[in-house]
Amino acid sequence: MKTRKISYWIFTLWMSLGMVSTGIVQIFQQKTAPTFITGLGYPAYFLAFLGICKILGVVVALMPGRPLLKEYAYAGFIFTMTGAIFSHIAHGDGAGEMFPSILLLVITLLSWYLRPADRRVAFAHA
């Protein structure tokens, strides 16, 4: 049980670091992100929206309590990373360009799967 909790925090901290770092890049539109996103047909302002959502999602994922809100944050992360992977595929990118999104998706799924009971939504059984 202790190993599971330690694993949860390792994956959650890596997920948080990945989401915050990419969120900051998106908010400030650093590197070639605006060119990539507009090349896919998305407006450039979409980057700032994604970045803000990622940072807010990390705040929710790390704060105590609010398990239902955490489920929404994880869902948003999973949708975002899945969307990024499909956008890379649509753009014709290879596995090397997709790897960061795939890695962050896997880390997010592991964090979600390993989360402790107090961070899960409790369902009433009839």
Secondary structure as UniProt FT lines:
FT   HELIX           2..27
FT   TURN            28..29
FT   TURN            31..32
FT   HELIX           33..39
FT   TURN            40..41
FT   HELIX           45..62
FT   HELIX           67..91
FT   HELIX           95..114
FT   HELIX           117..119
//
